[in-house]
């Protein structure tokens, strides 16, 4: 309930501006509004699995809008579990002398298939905390830059100066990862922002 509005109503009642009946009627109206907003906040909430399925089906190419923490971590969780299970099966088959080619191809295809929805949900998660989704490209650019410099430094191996510069650049390349990791843990922006309304289920 909006305590501030209730206090104002109580003040009006005590000053005799509104009657006790009017106060009670307004109080009841405030309670009803509070109840309906609470229902709206939980409406549309999904299970972890439903969020994951949504990410890899209808929202596969969806880089617009917002994703609450639950939606983002649902994708991360099931992506990890599926990858882990496929890796475990491959390892088990390899250890027992079986052919792992089929499962390795499947594992590679699944990993490739999850790249786009993974970045899409990351973009939406960043939008949810009112940051541009393009922050998600920082780690990619940093990694490409780092590996490019590493390859260039490798051609002149034995150059200690180049190795020191590469070490410093490697540390700096980690910063965009750190920024994105911190941002994905932020709580949802609790009001509509330029990327869309508050995601369903957020209270």
C-alpha positions as CSV (number, residue, x, y, z in Angstrom):
1,X,0.0,0.0,0.0
2,X,1.1,3.6,-0.7
3,X,1.8,4.8,2.9
4,X,2.2,8.4,1.8
5,X,-1.3,8.5,0.3
6,X,-2.8,6.8,3.3
7,X,-1.2,9.3,5.6
8,X,-2.6,12.2,3.5
9,X,-6.0,10.6,3.7
10,X,-5.7,10.2,7.5
11,X,-4.6,13.8,7.8
12,X,-7.6,15.0,5.8
13,X,-9.9,12.9,8.1
14,X,-8.3,14.4,11.2
15,X,-8.8,17.9,9.9
16,X,-12.4,17.2,9.2
17,X,-12.1,17.7,5.4
18,X,-13.3,14.1,4.7
19,X,-15.6,11.9,6.8
20,X,-14.7,8.6,8.3
21,X,-16.8,6.9,5.7
22,X,-15.0,8.7,2.9
23,X,-11.6,7.8,4.5
24,X,-12.6,4.1,4.6
25,X,-13.8,4.1,1.0
26,X,-10.6,5.7,-0.2
27,X,-8.5,3.3,1.9
28,X,-10.4,0.3,0.4
29,X,-9.7,1.7,-3.1
30,X,-6.0,2.0,-2.3
31,X,-6.0,-1.6,-1.1
32,X,-7.7,-2.8,-4.3
33,X,-5.2,-0.9,-6.4
34,X,-2.3,-2.4,-4.4
35,X,-3.8,-5.9,-4.9
36,X,-4.2,-5.5,-8.6
37,X,-0.7,-4.2,-9.1
38,X,0.7,-7.2,-7.1
39,X,-1.3,-9.5,-9.4
40,X,0.1,-7.8,-12.4
41,X,3.7,-8.1,-11.1
42,X,3.4,-11.9,-10.9
43,X,1.4,-12.3,-14.0
44,X,3.3,-13.8,-16.9
45,X,6.0,-15.3,-14.7
46,X,7.5,-18.5,-16.1
47,X,9.4,-21.4,-14.8
48,X,13.2,-21.7,-15.5
49,X,12.5,-24.3,-18.2
50,X,9.8,-22.1,-19.8
51,X,12.2,-19.2,-19.9
52,X,14.9,-21.3,-21.5
53,X,12.5,-22.7,-24.2
54,X,11.3,-19.2,-24.9
55,X,14.9,-18.0,-25.4
56,X,15.7,-20.8,-28.0
57,X,12.3,-20.5,-29.8
58,X,10.3,-17.3,-30.1
59,X,13.1,-15.1,-28.8
60,X,15.9,-16.8,-30.7
61,X,16.8,-13.6,-32.7
62,X,15.2,-11.1,-30.3
63,X,17.8,-8.5,-29.3
64,X,15.1,-5.9,-28.4
65,X,13.2,-5.6,-25.1
66,X,14.2,-6.6,-21.6
67,X,15.1,-9.9,-19.8
68,X,14.9,-10.2,-16.0
69,X,17.6,-12.0,-14.1
70,X,15.5,-15.2,-13.9
71,X,15.2,-15.4,-17.7
72,X,18.9,-14.8,-18.3
73,X,20.1,-17.3,-15.7
74,X,17.6,-19.9,-16.9
75,X,19.3,-19.8,-20.3
76,X,22.7,-20.0,-18.7
77,X,21.7,-22.9,-16.5
78,X,20.2,-25.1,-19.2
79,X,22.9,-24.2,-21.7
80,X,25.5,-25.4,-19.2
81,X,23.6,-28.6,-18.3
82,X,23.0,-29.6,-21.9
83,X,26.7,-28.9,-22.8
84,X,27.9,-30.8,-19.7
85,X,25.7,-33.9,-20.4
86,X,26.9,-34.0,-24.0
87,X,30.5,-33.6,-22.9
88,X,30.0,-36.4,-20.3
89,X,28.6,-38.8,-22.8
90,X,31.5,-38.0,-25.2
91,X,34.0,-38.6,-22.4
92,X,32.3,-41.8,-21.4
93,X,32.2,-43.2,-24.9
94,X,35.8,-42.2,-25.5
95,X,37.0,-43.9,-22.3
96,X,35.1,-47.1,-23.2
97,X,36.6,-47.2,-26.7
98,X,33.4,-46.2,-28.4
99,X,33.0,-43.8,-31.4
100,X,32.6,-40.2,-30.2
101,X,32.3,-38.6,-33.7
102,X,28.5,-38.4,-33.6
103,X,28.2,-37.0,-30.1
104,X,31.0,-34.5,-30.8
105,X,29.3,-33.3,-33.9
106,X,26.0,-32.9,-32.0
107,X,27.8,-31.1,-29.2
108,X,29.4,-28.7,-31.7
109,X,26.0,-28.0,-33.4
110,X,24.3,-27.4,-30.1
111,X,27.0,-24.9,-29.0
112,X,26.7,-23.1,-32.4
113,X,22.9,-23.1,-32.1
114,X,23.1,-21.5,-28.6
115,X,25.4,-18.6,-29.6
116,X,22.7,-16.3,-31.1
117,X,20.1,-16.8,-28.4
118,X,22.9,-16.5,-25.8
119,X,23.8,-13.0,-27.1
120,X,20.2,-12.1,-27.6
121,X,19.3,-12.8,-23.9
122,X,22.5,-11.0,-22.8
123,X,21.5,-7.9,-24.8
124,X,18.0,-8.0,-23.2
125,X,19.5,-8.5,-19.7
126,X,21.6,-5.4,-20.2
127,X,18.6,-3.5,-21.5
128,X,16.8,-4.5,-18.3
129,X,19.3,-2.6,-16.2
130,X,19.1,0.4,-18.6
131,X,22.4,-0.2,-20.4
132,X,22.9,-0.6,-24.2
133,X,23.1,-4.2,-25.3
134,X,26.2,-3.3,-27.3
135,X,28.2,-3.5,-24.0
136,X,28.0,-7.3,-24.7
137,X,30.3,-6.8,-27.7
138,X,33.1,-5.4,-25.6
139,X,34.4,-8.8,-24.5
140,X,34.4,-10.0,-28.1
141,X,36.3,-7.0,-29.4
142,X,38.8,-7.2,-26.5
143,X,39.4,-10.9,-27.1
144,X,39.9,-10.4,-30.8
145,X,42.3,-7.5,-30.1
146,X,44.2,-9.5,-27.5
147,X,44.6,-12.6,-29.7
148,X,45.6,-10.4,-32.7
149,X,48.3,-8.8,-30.6
150,X,49.4,-12.2,-29.2
151,X,49.8,-13.5,-32.8
152,X,51.8,-10.4,-33.7
153,X,54.0,-10.7,-30.6
154,X,54.5,-14.4,-31.3
155,X,56.2,-13.6,-34.6
156,X,58.9,-11.7,-32.8
157,X,59.3,-14.3,-30.0
158,X,61.9,-13.6,-27.4
159,X,61.1,-9.9,-27.3
160,X,60.6,-9.2,-23.6
161,X,59.2,-5.7,-24.2
162,X,56.5,-7.1,-26.5
163,X,55.6,-9.8,-23.9
164,X,55.3,-7.2,-21.2
165,X,53.0,-5.0,-23.3
166,X,51.0,-8.1,-24.2
167,X,50.6,-9.0,-20.5
168,X,49.3,-5.5,-19.7
169,X,46.9,-5.5,-22.7
170,X,45.7,-9.0,-21.6
171,X,44.8,-7.6,-18.2
172,X,43.0,-4.6,-19.8
173,X,41.2,-7.0,-22.2
174,X,39.6,-8.6,-19.1
175,X,37.9,-5.3,-18.1
176,X,35.0,-5.5,-20.6
177,X,34.3,-9.0,-19.3
178,X,34.3,-7.7,-15.7
179,X,31.9,-4.9,-16.6
180,X,29.4,-7.2,-18.3
181,X,29.6,-9.8,-15.5
182,X,28.8,-7.0,-12.9
183,X,25.9,-5.6,-15.0
184,X,24.1,-8.9,-15.4
185,X,23.7,-9.2,-11.7
186,X,22.0,-5.8,-11.3
187,X,18.4,-5.8,-10.2
188,X,15.8,-4.9,-12.9
189,X,15.1,-1.2,-13.4
190,X,11.7,-1.0,-11.7
191,X,10.2,1.4,-14.2
192,X,9.7,1.5,-17.9
193,X,12.9,2.5,-19.7
194,X,13.8,3.2,-23.3
195,X,14.1,-0.5,-24.0
196,X,10.6,-1.4,-22.8
197,X,8.3,-2.0,-19.8
198,X,9.4,-3.9,-16.6
199,X,9.5,-7.6,-17.5
200,X,6.6,-9.7,-16.3
201,X,7.0,-11.3,-12.9
202,X,9.4,-8.6,-11.5
203,X,8.3,-7.2,-8.2
